[in-house]
Amino acid sequence: MNEIMAIWAEWIKPSAGLPTVQWSILLALAALTGHLVQRYAGVPKVVGYSAVGAFAGLAGFTGAAWPLQGTGLFLLELGVAVVLFEAGGRIPMRWFRHNPMVLVQSLAESTLTFVAVYWALTFFGVRDVVAEPLALLAMAASPAVLSRVINDTRASGPVTERAMVLSTLSTLYALTLCSARAGMMGRGEQSLTDTFYPVAVVLGLSVVVGAGLALALRSALRVMSPTSENTAILLLALIAAGAALAAHFGGSAPLAALLGGMMLKQLNPRPWSWPRQMGTASAMLTMLMFVLVSVVAAQADWSGQVAGLVAALVVARALAKIIGIALGNVGSGASWKQALWVGCAMSPMSSVALLIVSQFVASSASLGPRIASIALPAILLMEVLGAIVATFAIYRARESSRPWTHKPWTNSTGELRE
């Protein structure tokens, strides 16, 4: 593929640059593939996006170099920030006051996931300094993938809502702890105070930026209509500015957006729908994010040993999330069967995990590549397989229609045709 790109670059010189043409064609193929796999296979569009990106990455696509930096890294941060802002805006804090066992479930599954993945990796000979970051990474589910699954299957119900809330909370824990852990890499032995200080810094700075974002949007909503396209532009611009500021001052851009969405929900509790213009822009950015993740993750070096470690991580993570949610199920208002499907729905890993891995790689030239060699294949696997598992779990919970039902085409008069 590199030879084809070199020949192409000799005779085509677009004004915006060859990478722009390559990414435009790749996104067009992803959009088409996502539509076709949803219509004929009944799986979410994200599976098609990821498949196109993975094929391009395996074929040697050079439009996304690893480790991510510059524009590619900022676009990934912005895409994650937009998704997490929306996810944070769906969490009502009063729910936790009325049902505190949901928080217990969240802490139980995240803690058990860390312990199980850490034990599984060290059992297979992975060093502690590599197993610990991977175990922290495994805590994070993927609100981005799960939200696409929910939208594509039109799912609604207690399992869907709880899975989304628990995925968002696990992402909050992972972003805070992993950002702090990345900052401590290469510093040798750390005291208890030295360990908690980076966590407090990341969380504190992210809270400040998130609060500023929430207050700015709350003030704007006093004079602007939520359905206005200008409100959508303002929202995207503020999220982009907040992401850049949080990363610059040492916080976490996605974490700041997540906290900003949660705060805005408390300041403006009435639900407000994103305007159609925001939905289109968000969908485009989300598709780019999924394709970018799979392109980068597909560039990892596979081997028999790596495949075994990836399998151990994925299996330990899946079992820990299901068992952790089941342990915290007492008094949470959910049945045991619902707890099983919630745990299955939390299986995807995607953009948040890749962003965390890029932090580890940037922080340590020695440990970062070792972490990435295991994390990247796991992310690619669970972006695709996790979306399918989540779709099946939501269907088995009877909160969506049968996902693999064939949808016939219709012509311009509305008549069905195959």
N, C-alpha and C positions, 0 to 999 in steps of 0.2 A: 504493500500500500504506500510506503514511503517513496518508492520509485515513481508510482503514478502521480503522487502529489508533486514530486520534483519536476516531472515533465509538464504537468499542468501549470505549475508556477512559471515556467519559461515563456508560455505564450499568452497567459491570461493575467492581466494586472489590474484588478478591480480597484476603484478609487478608495474603497473602504478597507482594502487589504484582503489577501487570500484567506486568512483565518475566518473573516466575517462570512465569506461565501461558504466555506466548509461548515461552519456552525449553522448557517441558515438552512442549508440542504439537510444537515443532520436533524435539526429540529422539525423540519417539514416531514421527514421520514418517520420521526418519532410520533408526531401528531397523527399521521396516517395509520401507523402500526397500532397505536393506542386505541384508535377508533375501531379498527378491524378486530382486535383481540377482544374488546368488550362486546362487540356485536355478535361475533361468531363463536367465541370461546366462553363468554360470560364472565371473564375475569376483569379486574379493574384496569383502567388505562395505564396505570403506573407500571404494570407488568410489561406492556408494550414499550413504554418509554425506556425502561431499564434494559430490555432485551436489545433494543437498537443501540443504546449506549455501550452495552457490554460487547456487542459484535464489533462496534467501531474501535473500542479499546483493544480488543484481542487482535484486530486487523492492523493495529499500529497507528491509529489516529493520533496525530501530534498536536491537536488543538488544545489539549489540557495536560500540561506537564506537572509531574509530581516531584516534590511537594508543591502544593498550591501556593501561589503568591500573587500579589498585584490585583489585577482586575478579576481574575478567576476566583481568588479567595474572597474578594469583596462581594461578588455576585452570589457566592455560596452563603456568606454571612447574611446578606440582604434577604435571600430567599428563605433561609431558616428563620430570620427575625420576623418576616411577614407572617409565616405560618404559625410561629409561636405566639405572636401578638394576638392573632385570631383565636388560637387555642386558649390562651390566658383569659381572653374576654368571654369564654364560655364557662368559666369556673365561678360559681356563686359561693362566696365565703360563708353565707348563712347555712348552706348545706352542711358544712363541717360542724357548725354549732348544733344543728339538729341531729346529725349523724356522725359523731366523731370517730366511729369505727372505720370510716372510709380512710381517714388519715392513718389509722393503725394498719389497715390493709396495705396502704402505700408504703409505709415504713417497713413492714414485714417482708413484702415481696422484694423491695430494693435491697434490704440488708441480706436476705437469704440469697439473692442473686449474686451479690458480691462474694459472699462466703463460698457458695457452691462453685462459681467459676474460678475463684482463686485456688480452691482446693483441687479442682480437676486439672488445672494447668500445672500446678506444682507437682501433682501426682505423676504427670507425664514428663517431668524433668525441666519445665520452664523455670527460669530464675525468678526469685521473688520480685526483683526490681522491674521485671517485665510483666509478671503475672498480676501484680497489684494494679497498674494502670489499665490493663485489659479487663480486670474484674470491675473496676470503676466504670469503664466504658460500657460494659455489658448491662449495667443498671438501666441505661437509657433505652426506652422504647422509642417509637417513631410516630409522633403526632402527625407528621406530614403524610406518611403513607396511610395511616389509619383514617385521616380526614378525607383522603382521596377515595379510599375504600367506601367510607360512609356516603360520600357524595355520589359515587358511581352506582352503588347498590340502593340508594335512597333509604338507608337504614335508619331506624329510630327505635328507642326503647331503653330500658334500664341497663342492659348489657352494653349497648353502644355508648351510652353516656358515661357509664362507670369506666369502661375501657379507655375512653378519651381522657377523662379526668386523671386516672391513674397513670396513663402514658405521659401526660403533661407534667405531673408531679415527679415522676421518675426522671424525666428530662431535666427538671429544675435541680434535683439532687446531683445528677451526673455533671451538668454544666458547672455547678459551683465547685464540686470536689475535684473534677478533672482540670479545670482552669487553675485552681490552686496547686494541684499536684504537678502540673506542667511547669509552673513557676519555681518549684522546689527541686526540679531535676538537676543533678550535678552538684548539689551543695553538700553532699556527704551526710553524716549523721545529723538528725534534727531532733530538738527537744520538743516537748509537748506544746510549749508556747510558740515555737517556730512553726509548728505544724498548723496550729489554729489561726495564726496571724494572716497567712495568705488567703485562707478561706474567708476570714472577716473582711479583708480588703476587696476581694472579688465580689462578694455579696453586697458589701456596703456601697461600692461604686456603682454596681448594677442597679441597686435600689434607688440611688440618687438620680441616675439617668432615666430609669423607668418612671420615677415619680414626675420628673420634668416632662417626659413624653405624655403621661396621663393627664397632667394638669393643662398642658398646651392643647391637647385634643378636647378636653372637657370645656375649656374656654371657647374653642372654635365651635363646638356643638351648640353653644348658647346663641350664636348668631348665624350659623350655617345649617343648612338642611342635611341630614344624614344621607339622603338620596342624591345629593348634588355631585356632579363630577368634579367640581372644585374641592369638595371635601375629600374625595378619593385621592386627588393629586396631593392635597395637603397631608393626608395620612401617610402616603408612600414617602413623601419627602421628609417628613418628621422621623419616620422609622429609619430611613437611610441615614439621616443626620445623627440620630441616636446611636445607630450601630457603629458609625465611624467614631463618634466621641467615646463611647464605652470602650472600644478596642484600644483607642489611643491612650486613655488614662489608666489602663490596666484592669478594667472590668471585662465583662463578657457581653458582647453585642447581642447574641440570641437571648441570654438570660435577662438583659435589660428590657428587651422587647416583650418577653414573657411576663415579667413583673409589671411592665407598663400596661399590658392588656388586663391583668388581674386587678390593678388599681383602678383603671378606667371603668371596669365592671362595677366596682364598689361606688365610685363617684357618680356613675350614670347607670343605675341598675336596670333601667328599662331597655329591653333588647332593641338594638338598631341594626338593620340589615345593611351589609355592604352594598353600595350601588353597583349597577351592572358594569360600569367602567372599571371599578376596582376589581370585580370578579374576573374580568378578562385579563387585566394586567397581572393579577395574582396567579391566574392559571398559567399564563405564559412564563412567569418567573418560576413557578413550581415545576413546570415541565423541564425548563432549562436546568433546574437544580437536580432533578432525578437523572437526567441524561448525563450531566457533569459527574455526578457521584458514580454512576456505573462505568463511565469511560475511565475515570481515574482508578476505581477499584479493580477493573479488569486488567490493569497493567501490572498487578502483583505477580510475583514469581510463585507458581504452584509447584509443589513437590509432594511426595508421599508423606513425609513427616509433617509438613504444613497442613495437608488435608486432614491428617489425624487430629492435630491440635485444633483446627477449625471445627471439626465434628464434635470434639470434647467440649469446646466452648459453647457451641450452639445447643447441644443436648442438655448440658448442665444449666444453661440459662433458661431454656424452655421449662424444664422441670421445676427449677427454683421459683419462677414466676407463678406457675400454677399452684405449687404447694404453698408459697407465701400468701397468695390471695386466699387460698382455702383456710389457712391458719387464722387469718384476720377476718374470716367470714362471719364468725359468731357475733351476733348483735348488729351486723351491718345492714340488715334488711334484704339480703340477697340469698337465694337458694344455693345449695352446693353445686347443682348443675350450672347455674348462672356463673358461679365462681370459676368453674372449669372453662367456660366459653370466654369469660373475661381474660383469663390467663392466656388462652390461645390467641385472642385478638391483640394481645400486647407483644406478639412475637417479632414484628418487623423491626429492622434496624436500617438506617439510611443516612440522611444528610447530617443530622446532629452528630452521629458517630464519626463520620468522615471529618467534620470540622474539629472534633476533639482530637482525632488522630493527627491532623495537621498541626495542632498545637504541640503535641508531644514530639513530633519530628522537628519542629522549629526550635524546641527547647533543648534537645539533646541529640547531638550528631551520632552518638554511639548507641543509645537505647531506643531512640525514635524509630530508626529503620527496623529494628527487631520487633517492636510493637506493631508497626505497620504491616510487616510481613504476615502476621496472623490476623490482624484486624481487617485489612482490606478485603481478603477473600470472604471473611465472615460477613462483612457488610454487603458485598455483592450478592452472596447467597441469600441472606435474610431480607434484602430489599425485594427480591422476586418471590422467594418461597414464603416469606412472612406475609406478603400481601395476599397470596392465595390462601394461606392458613387463616388469616383474619377474615377473609370473605366467607370461607366455609363456616367459621365459628359463628359469625353474625347470622348466617342463614340457619344454622342448627339451633340458634337461640330464637328462631322464628321472628326476627326483627327486620328481615328483608325477603324479597321474593327469590325464587330459585335462580341463582346467579348464572347458571349455564343454559338457561332457556334460550332457544334460538329466536332472534328478533328479525322478522322478515322486513325487506325493504318496502317502501311505499313510493308510488309515483307521484307526479305533481297533482293528480286529482284525488289522492288519498287512497287509491286502490292498492291492495296488497300485491306484491310480486316477489318472487324468489330471486 
